[in-house]
């Protein structure tokens, strides 16, 4: 009888721990943010290499203090892809990161496929928004756009514990 109680207790503990882990990964650390919280949607200008605000509406976003790469956003822009490519820096290595299922406006697989086929175009939103992390913005032909944070080449090296390569800004003291 005692063995059954111990086994049931272990199973219940595992189920509770699993449910807690699922909740923390999918819901607990994310918060919905507004454009007032985030500020303007920006893209880096080809000429000045500085971020500039663009027109946008219908903004939805989530973010988390637990990781700099948990930011995801969806919005619409009236600006055409042709105008954007002439004015702003494109981002060749764009790889959208998966969002939690409950944030249903952001489908990383669909965005990734659109980037691969050339239907969507990715732009550099803000370089080093946090050291080693870029904000990337992908724009579809219909003006639907998506933003996320992605580790850049400097971050990949520094986060692995190596010194910042040539051409990268110096790593903050906490990362050295």
Secondary structure, DSSP 8 states (H G I E B T S, - for coil): -HHHHHHHHHHHHHHHHHHHHHHIIIIIT-EEE-HHHH---EEEBTTT-SEEE---EEEEEEE-SS-TT--EEEEE--S-HHHHHHHB-B-TT-------TT-TT--HHHHHHHHHHTSSEEEEEEEEEETTEEEEEEE-TTSEEEEEEEE-HHHHHHHTT----TTS----GGG-
